[in-house]
Amino acid sequence: MTPKKEDYLKIIFELGGTKKKVSNKQIAMSLNVAAGSVTEMVNKLVKEGLAAHTPYAGISLTDEGIEVAEKLVRRHRLWETFLVEKLDYQLSEVHDEAEVLEHVASDKLMKKLDQFLNSPRECPHGGVIPTEAGEYEEESHEYLAEIKVGETVEVDRFIDNHELLTYLDDLELKLGDKIEVLEHLPFEGPIKVKRLADGAELSIGYKAAHYIFVK
């Protein structure tokens, strides 16, 4: 399986494709690729029995696709955890390094790494880490862009995207922050929120708000 195909399986998993349909637009935005590239790869995944596609509804992973994605996500997120916790990497720096490491590590090394890290259940950006047996708690799939004005939520996880994580680092928005939605500006404008801990008001881009998951 090519690294590009693995990236698609991982992002569909992250966007909730184990339980619901994910749109081609969401995938394209998350991976920073053209819509045509998504259509081409989705067709390949469907042909290989890794995904199911419903016209005008979206794509979800099959049982086989979920099993493959869980293993890929486990490897990737264990390496991210190691890099942040043990080597003091910034969260925005770890994705590309983890991409390399996940493809060269043996199953034995991954098992040792999991034990060394005391079997973490979440990675640094809040994503679940499946156990070796494929067990994990379901992630939140409600994103900030869906939250109505006046509602208060807690930041639960971020999509594993370098550009997004760098942007959020600049905003100083962190996991666990409780925020109140103040305003949705029209025409795909930013979403204004207030961080309850210090009263700071933040303006979060429309695209970014679709990849900040809350609870």
N, C-alpha and C positions, 0 to 999 in steps of 0.2 A: 504494500500500500504506500502510495506517495505521501510525502509530508503535507502537500497541499490538500489532499483528500482527508487526511487526518485533521487538518485545521478546520475543515468544514464540519466534520463530525463533532469536534469539540465545541464549536460555536453554536451549533444547533442544540447540543446538550445544555450549554450555558443559558441559552435563550428560552429553555423550557420545552424543547422538542421531544422530551420523553413523555410529556403529558398533554401537549397541545400542539396546534399547528403554528409554525413559525413562517413569517412571510419572507419572500426573496429579498424584499427591501431591507428588512432587519439584518439579514445575513450580509448583504452588500455593504450596508453602513458599518457593521461591526468589523468586517475584514478589509474595508476600504478597497473594494473591487467593483468592477462594472456589473450592472444587472445581467448582461449577456453571459458573463463568466459564471455567475451564480446559476443561471438556467442550465448551462452546459454541465456543470458539476453535479447539480441536483439530478439531472437525467442519468448520469453515470452511477450515482448512489442508488437510485431507484432500480436500475438494471441489475446491480449487484446485490439487491435485496437488503440494503442497509437503511433505506429510507422509503417512505411512502409519500406521494405527492397528490394533493387534491387541487384541481384547478380553481383559482380565485379564493382558495382557503389557506394553502400553504403546505409546508413540509414537516413531517415528524419522523422520528427514528423508529425503525422496526425493532423487534426484540433482539435480533442479531446486531443491528446498528447500535442499540443501547449498550449491549455487552462490550462491543469494541470501544465505544466512546467512554465508558466507565474506566476501562483500563488505561486509555490515553490520558484522560483527565486526572486519574490517580497519579500517574507518572509525572505529569507536568506540574501538578500542584504540590507534590512532595518536594520536587526540586526547587520550586519557588519558595516554599517554606524554609528549606535549608539555606538558600541564598540570603534570605532576609534575616532569619534568626541567627545563623551561625557565621555568616560572612559580611553582615552589615550592608547588604545591598539596599538601595532605595526601591520601593515597590514598583516605581515606573521603569526600573532598569532590568527587572528579572525575566520578563517574558521571553526575549530573544535567547538569553542564556539557557533558560529551561527548555526551549524548543530544541536546542542542540543536545543537551544532556539526556532528554527523555528518549532520544532515538539511539543512543549509543550504550545505555546502561542495560545490563543483563537483569533477568528476573531476580536472581540471587542478590545483586546489588540493591535493587529496589526494596527487597524485603529487609535487608540490613539497614537501609536508609530509613525506612519506616520505623524500625525498632530504635534506631539512634535518636529519632525525633520524638519518641514516645507516642507513636501512632496518632498524630494530630488529626482532628476531625474537620478542621477548616484551614484553608490557605490564607495568606496575608491579605488578599482582597475579598475575603468572606465566602469564597466558594467551598462547597463541601468536598471532602476527600474520601472517595469510596474506599472501603476496606478491601483487602485482598479477595474476599469472598463477594465483593460487589454490594456491600450493605452501606447505606448512608441515609441520613434524614433528608427529606425533600427540601430543596431550596425555595426561597421566596421568588416569585416571578411577577410581583406587582412592581411596576417601575414608577419613578417619580413623576413622569409626564402624565400619568393617569390620575394623580392625586388632585382633588378639588381644592379650590381656594378656601382657606380657613381650617383645613385638616392638618393634624400634627402626626408625623411619622418618624420612625427611626431608620437611619441609613443601615442597610443590612449587608449589601455586597455590591461590588463593581464588576462590570464585564472586564475580562482580561485583555485589555487593549492598551498598547503603549501610549498612543496619543491621548486617550481618555485619562489614563492614570497620571500622566504628566500635567494635564489640564487641571485635574482635581487636586493635585499636589499644590499647584499655584493658588487654587482657591482656598486651600487648607480645609477642605471637606474630608472628614474621616469616618470610618466605620463606627457605628454607635452614636453618632451625632443625632440629636433629636431636633427636627426642623419643622417649622410651620410654613405652609405654602401661602404666600401673600398675593401673588398675581401671576396669571398666564398672559403674556403679551401676545397680541394677534399676529397672524401671518407667520407662524412658526418662529415667533420671537422667543427670547429667553424666559425662564421661569424665575420669579423672584421669591426667595425664601428667607426666613429668619432662623438663625441658629439659637436655640433656647438657652444654651449654656452661657453665652455672653451677649446675646441680643444682636449679634452681627448680621447684617443683611447681605445676602449673596445673590448674584445674578448668574443663573446656570443655563447654558446654551440648550436649545431645543433638542439637538441631537444627543448631547450628553445626558439629558434628563431621561432618555429612553434606555440608558445603560447604567443607571443608578437604581438598584432594586431596594425597596423599602418594606417595612412591616409595621 
